[in-house]
Amino acid sequence: MAKSVVKFWIAWVFGVVVAVFAISLWRNEPVDWGQIVIMSVAGLIGVLIAPSLKRLLKKGED
């Protein structure tokens, strides 16, 4: 599980960095590194919460 979380999170962070750079270029503003950090941490939290929710929903159906 840890390996899949790390792989997903690395892809997530890469996507966030690309998106924030694109938005910065589009708006002609400097890169907002705070937004990159916040979105990266939010992605990690989401990846850690999702399996618990899936397990809880599956347990409730049985």
Kinemage of the C-alpha trace (Angstrom):
@kinemage 1
@onewidth
@group {chain A} dominant
@subgroup {mainchain}
@vectorlist {calphas} color= white
{ca met a 1} P 0.000 0.000 0.000
{ca ala a 2} L 2.771 2.436 0.893
{ca lys a 3} L 4.393 2.020 -2.510
{ca ser a 4} L 1.161 2.835 -4.344
{ca val a 5} L 0.558 5.867 -2.095
{ca val a 6} L 4.036 7.210 -2.819
{ca lys a 7} L 3.669 6.624 -6.565
{ca phe a 8} L 0.298 8.384 -6.665
{ca trp a 9} L 1.514 11.259 -4.498
{ca ile a 10} L 4.587 11.868 -6.671
{ca ala a 11} L 2.370 12.001 -9.748
{ca trp a 12} L -0.028 14.309 -7.888
{ca val a 13} L 2.757 16.710 -6.875
{ca phe a 14} L 4.106 16.769 -10.425
{ca gly a 15} L 0.634 17.617 -11.728
{ca val a 16} L 0.197 20.345 -9.126
{ca val a 17} L 3.546 21.916 -10.022
{ca val a 18} L 2.729 21.879 -13.734
{ca ala a 19} L -0.745 23.320 -13.138
{ca val a 20} L 0.508 26.125 -10.865
{ca phe a 21} L 3.261 27.015 -13.345
{ca ala a 22} L 0.684 27.110 -16.158
{ca ile a 23} L -1.656 29.307 -14.120
{ca ser a 24} L 1.230 31.626 -13.239
{ca leu a 25} L 2.211 31.956 -16.893
{ca trp a 26} L -1.404 32.508 -17.913
{ca arg a 27} L -1.882 35.288 -15.345
{ca asn a 28} L 1.638 36.650 -15.865
{ca glu a 29} L 2.328 36.431 -12.115
{ca pro a 30} L 5.119 34.859 -10.051
{ca val a 31} L 4.769 31.211 -9.025
{ca asp a 32} L 2.809 30.780 -5.789
{ca trp a 33} L 4.865 28.181 -3.910
{ca gly a 34} L 2.423 28.222 -0.994
{ca gln a 35} L -0.317 26.950 -3.277
{ca ile a 36} L 1.939 24.119 -4.459
{ca val a 37} L 2.665 23.061 -0.878
{ca ile a 38} L -0.976 23.257 0.214
{ca met a 39} L -2.243 21.266 -2.781
{ca ser a 40} L 0.494 18.654 -2.335
{ca val a 41} L -0.322 18.147 1.346
{ca ala a 42} L -4.048 18.043 0.552
{ca gly a 43} L -3.408 15.320 -2.023
{ca leu a 44} L -1.438 13.284 0.509
{ca ile a 45} L -4.212 13.611 3.088
{ca gly a 46} L -6.787 12.561 0.513
{ca val a 47} L -4.738 9.524 -0.490
{ca leu a 48} L -4.464 8.475 3.141
{ca ile a 49} L -8.174 8.969 3.917
{ca ala a 50} L -9.637 7.308 0.795
{ca pro a 51} L -8.694 3.676 1.642
{ca ser a 52} L -10.213 4.029 5.112
{ca leu a 53} L -13.465 5.316 3.649
{ca lys a 54} L -13.558 2.512 1.089
{ca arg a 55} L -12.989 -0.072 3.806
{ca leu a 56} L -15.688 1.495 5.998
{ca leu a 57} L -18.226 1.538 3.162
{ca lys a 58} L -17.418 -2.037 2.212
{ca lys a 59} L -17.795 -3.154 5.840
{ca gly a 60} L -21.163 -1.395 6.044
{ca glu a 61} L -22.489 -3.262 2.997
{ca asp a 62} L -21.714 -6.686 4.497
